[in-house]
Amino acid sequence: MSVVSLIASPSGTQRARQALRRLNLTQRALVNERGIASWSTVNNFFNGKPVKREIFMEICEELNLNWQDIVISFSEDKENTLQLTPFNKLWQELISLASLTEEMGMVLVKEETLGWRKKISNPYEKLVRLGSYIQFEINLPTPGYLLLIQRDALGEVWCFCPSFFAPQPELSEGKTSLPQQGSPMTSFFIEGTPGKEQILAVVTPDAPNFAWLMPGNDEVLKITENFLLELLNYVKINGSSQILYIEYQIIE
């Protein structure tokens, strides 16, 4: 008889890591003090790898989490199985280094004029309809250089900051919105394919020295596998980087 295994979703692993910090625990403590399972099993749980169902549920219980909120959904599992490409592996590794946050997200915009006047709903939207106008808002805890990349519903990754939407990536502490004033647009029009989208914000004290982050691009830069690998290596080495993460659904 086969053993049923469960896998934590990217957002689930982030919630689990946040629960560890909230409870003043470590992965080692779960192994040595709580005696739940071996180190490799607990480490697999926090890195989105298969774990026996009973142990998966026990870890969630120790963290005061509902295992059904942590486990990967069938649709996500199917997507990951069918599309486990080197590019997606790099993306998932970046997600695993990030912190799920409520300090950034989408706000709906109702355009009243061609200028910057607008009505904004309460932040932040988790479901965004095709045909909507939105702005992206982030609340930076410290000043820094913002690198903002988005994975769309088709799995392609784009750099929105810096770009012509955000020509000023060096930002002060506090809230900032994209598109920035001075860009050719006042909001983003939501089009394309329904599905889950994800955004990573990497905040660093200084601008990363990436050749592909050349200023003055007239189009949003598409992130290639080599670019993603360079970014991953950078954040692993640069301990002062802050990596934030959100996901949301585009619906019809």
C-alpha positions as CSV (number, residue, x, y, z in Angstrom):
1,M,0.0,0.0,0.0
2,S,1.4,3.4,-1.0
3,V,2.0,6.0,1.7
4,V,0.0,9.3,1.2
5,S,2.3,12.3,1.3
6,L,1.5,16.0,1.4
7,I,3.4,19.1,0.2
8,A,3.3,22.6,1.7
9,S,2.5,25.3,-0.9
10,P,4.9,28.3,-1.2
11,S,2.5,30.5,0.7
12,G,2.1,27.6,3.2
13,T,5.8,27.4,3.9
14,Q,5.9,31.1,4.5
15,R,3.1,30.9,7.0
16,A,4.9,28.0,8.7
17,R,8.2,30.0,9.0
18,Q,6.2,32.9,10.4
19,A,4.6,30.6,12.9
20,L,8.1,29.4,14.0
21,R,9.2,32.9,14.7
22,R,5.9,33.8,16.5
23,L,6.3,30.7,18.8
24,N,10.1,31.3,19.2
25,L,10.9,27.9,17.8
26,T,13.3,26.6,15.2
27,Q,13.2,23.6,12.9
28,R,15.8,22.0,15.2
29,A,13.6,22.5,18.2
30,L,10.7,20.7,16.4
31,V,13.1,17.7,16.0
32,N,15.1,17.8,19.3
33,E,12.5,19.1,21.7
34,R,9.2,18.1,20.3
35,G,10.4,14.9,18.7
36,I,8.1,15.1,15.8
37,A,10.3,13.6,13.1
38,S,13.8,13.5,11.8
39,W,15.7,16.6,10.7
40,S,15.4,15.7,7.0
41,T,11.6,15.3,7.3
42,V,11.1,18.6,9.0
43,N,13.4,20.3,6.6
44,N,11.4,18.8,3.7
45,F,8.2,20.2,5.1
46,F,9.7,23.8,5.2
47,N,11.1,23.4,1.7
48,G,8.0,22.3,0.0
49,K,8.9,18.6,-0.4
50,P,6.7,15.6,0.2
51,V,6.1,14.6,3.9
52,K,4.0,11.7,5.2
53,R,0.4,12.9,5.8
54,E,0.4,12.1,9.6
55,I,3.7,13.9,10.1
56,F,2.6,16.9,8.0
57,M,-0.5,17.3,10.1
58,E,1.4,16.9,13.3
59,I,3.9,19.7,12.3
60,C,1.0,22.0,11.5
61,E,-0.6,21.2,14.9
62,E,2.6,22.1,16.7
63,L,2.6,25.4,14.8
64,N,-1.0,26.1,15.6
65,L,-1.8,26.0,11.9
66,N,-4.7,24.4,10.0
67,W,-2.9,21.9,7.7
68,Q,-5.5,22.5,5.0
69,D,-4.3,26.1,4.8
70,I,-0.7,25.0,4.4
71,V,-1.0,22.0,2.0
72,I,-0.6,22.6,-1.7
73,S,-3.9,22.6,-3.7
74,F,-4.6,20.0,-6.3
75,S,-4.3,22.6,-9.1
76,E,-0.9,23.8,-7.7
77,D,0.3,20.3,-7.4
78,K,-0.7,19.4,-10.9
79,E,1.0,22.6,-12.2
80,N,4.2,21.9,-10.3
81,T,4.3,18.3,-11.5
82,L,3.8,19.2,-15.2
83,Q,6.0,22.3,-15.3
84,L,8.9,21.5,-12.9
85,T,11.4,23.2,-15.2
86,P,14.8,24.6,-14.2
87,F,13.3,28.1,-14.4
88,N,10.4,27.2,-12.1
89,K,12.8,25.5,-9.7
90,L,14.8,28.8,-9.4
91,W,11.6,30.7,-8.9
92,Q,10.4,28.4,-6.1
93,E,13.8,28.6,-4.4
94,L,13.5,32.4,-4.4
95,I,10.0,32.2,-3.0
96,S,11.3,29.9,-0.2
97,L,13.8,32.7,0.8
98,A,11.0,35.4,0.9
99,S,8.6,36.4,3.7
100,L,4.9,36.4,2.9
101,T,3.8,40.0,3.7
102,E,0.7,42.1,4.1
103,E,2.8,45.3,3.5
104,M,2.3,45.3,-0.2
105,G,-0.4,44.5,-2.8
106,M,-2.9,45.6,-5.4
107,V,-5.3,48.5,-5.0
108,L,-8.2,49.0,-7.4
109,V,-8.3,52.3,-9.1
110,K,-11.3,54.1,-10.7
111,E,-9.9,56.6,-13.2
112,E,-11.8,59.9,-13.0
113,T,-9.5,61.9,-15.3
114,L,-6.4,61.3,-17.4
115,G,-4.4,62.7,-14.5
116,W,-3.5,61.2,-11.1
117,R,-6.9,61.7,-9.4
118,K,-8.4,58.4,-8.4
119,K,-10.6,56.5,-6.0
120,I,-8.9,53.6,-4.3
121,S,-10.6,50.7,-2.5
122,N,-9.4,49.3,0.7
123,P,-6.0,47.5,0.2
124,Y,-5.1,44.9,-0.6
125,E,-6.9,42.9,-3.3
126,K,-6.5,39.1,-3.4
127,L,-8.9,38.7,-6.4
128,V,-8.5,41.1,-9.3
129,R,-10.9,41.0,-12.3
130,L,-9.7,41.2,-15.9
131,G,-10.5,44.8,-17.1
132,S,-9.7,46.4,-13.8
133,Y,-7.3,49.3,-13.3
134,I,-4.9,48.8,-10.4
135,Q,-1.9,50.4,-8.8
136,F,0.7,48.4,-6.8
137,E,1.6,49.7,-3.4
138,I,4.5,48.7,-1.1
139,N,5.2,49.9,2.4
140,L,9.0,49.8,2.9
141,P,10.2,49.4,6.5
142,T,13.6,51.1,5.6
143,P,15.0,53.1,2.7
144,G,16.4,51.0,-0.1
145,Y,16.7,50.0,-3.7
146,L,13.6,48.2,-4.9
147,L,13.7,45.3,-7.4
148,L,10.1,44.2,-8.1
149,I,9.4,41.2,-10.3
150,Q,6.1,39.5,-11.2
151,R,5.3,35.9,-12.2
152,D,2.2,36.0,-14.4
153,A,-0.5,33.3,-14.8
154,L,1.4,31.8,-17.8
155,G,4.6,31.4,-15.7
156,E,6.6,34.2,-17.3
157,V,8.5,36.6,-15.0
158,W,8.8,40.4,-15.6
159,C,10.7,43.2,-13.9
160,F,8.4,46.2,-13.0
161,C,10.9,48.1,-10.9
162,P,13.1,49.5,-12.2
163,S,11.3,50.1,-15.5
164,F,9.6,53.0,-17.2
165,F,6.7,52.4,-14.8
166,A,9.2,53.0,-11.9
167,P,12.2,55.1,-13.1
168,Q,13.1,55.8,-9.5
169,P,13.9,52.5,-7.8
170,E,15.8,54.1,-4.9
171,L,13.0,54.8,-2.4
172,S,12.5,56.3,1.0
173,E,11.0,54.6,4.0
174,G,7.2,54.3,3.9
175,K,4.5,53.8,1.2
176,T,5.2,54.1,-2.5
177,S,3.0,53.2,-5.5
178,L,3.6,51.9,-9.0
179,P,3.3,53.4,-11.6
180,Q,5.3,56.2,-10.2
181,Q,4.5,59.8,-11.1
182,G,6.3,60.7,-14.2
183,S,5.8,57.4,-15.9
184,P,3.7,57.3,-19.0
185,M,0.8,55.6,-17.2
186,T,-1.2,56.3,-14.0
187,S,-2.4,52.7,-13.5
188,F,-2.1,49.2,-14.8
189,F,-4.8,47.7,-16.9
190,I,-5.4,44.0,-16.0
191,E,-5.5,41.8,-19.1
192,G,-4.3,38.4,-20.2
193,T,-5.0,35.0,-18.7
194,P,-6.9,34.3,-15.5
195,G,-4.9,32.4,-12.8
196,K,-2.5,32.9,-9.9
197,E,0.1,35.6,-10.1
198,Q,3.0,36.2,-7.7
199,I,5.2,39.2,-6.9
200,L,8.6,39.3,-5.3
201,A,10.1,42.5,-3.9
202,V,13.8,42.5,-3.2
203,V,14.9,45.5,-1.1
204,T,18.6,46.2,-0.9
205,P,20.7,49.1,0.6
206,D,22.4,49.6,-2.8
207,A,21.6,48.9,-6.4
208,P,22.5,45.4,-7.4
209,N,25.2,45.4,-10.1
210,F,23.3,43.4,-12.8
211,A,24.0,44.2,-16.4
212,W,20.4,43.5,-17.3
213,L,19.1,46.3,-15.0
214,M,20.3,49.0,-17.4
215,P,18.2,52.2,-17.0
216,G,16.2,53.6,-19.9
217,N,14.3,50.5,-21.1
218,D,11.1,51.4,-22.9
219,E,9.5,48.0,-22.2
220,V,9.1,45.9,-19.1
221,L,12.1,43.5,-19.0
222,K,11.3,39.8,-19.3
223,I,13.4,37.8,-16.7
224,T,15.3,34.9,-18.2
225,E,16.6,31.8,-16.4
226,N,20.1,33.3,-16.3
227,F,18.8,36.6,-14.8
228,L,16.8,34.6,-12.2
229,L,19.9,32.6,-11.3
230,E,22.0,35.7,-10.9
231,L,19.3,37.3,-8.6
232,L,19.1,34.1,-6.5
233,N,22.9,34.0,-6.0
234,Y,22.9,37.7,-5.1
235,V,20.3,37.4,-2.3
236,K,22.0,34.3,-0.9
237,I,25.3,36.2,-0.6
238,N,23.9,39.6,0.4
239,G,22.5,39.1,3.9
240,S,21.2,42.6,4.1
241,S,18.6,42.0,1.4
242,Q,14.9,41.9,2.4
243,I,12.7,39.7,0.2
244,L,8.9,40.0,0.4
245,Y,6.3,37.9,-1.4
246,I,2.6,38.0,-2.2
247,E,0.3,36.1,-4.5
248,Y,-3.2,36.9,-5.8
249,Q,-5.7,35.6,-8.4
250,I,-6.7,37.1,-11.7
251,I,-10.3,36.2,-12.4
252,E,-12.8,36.8,-15.2
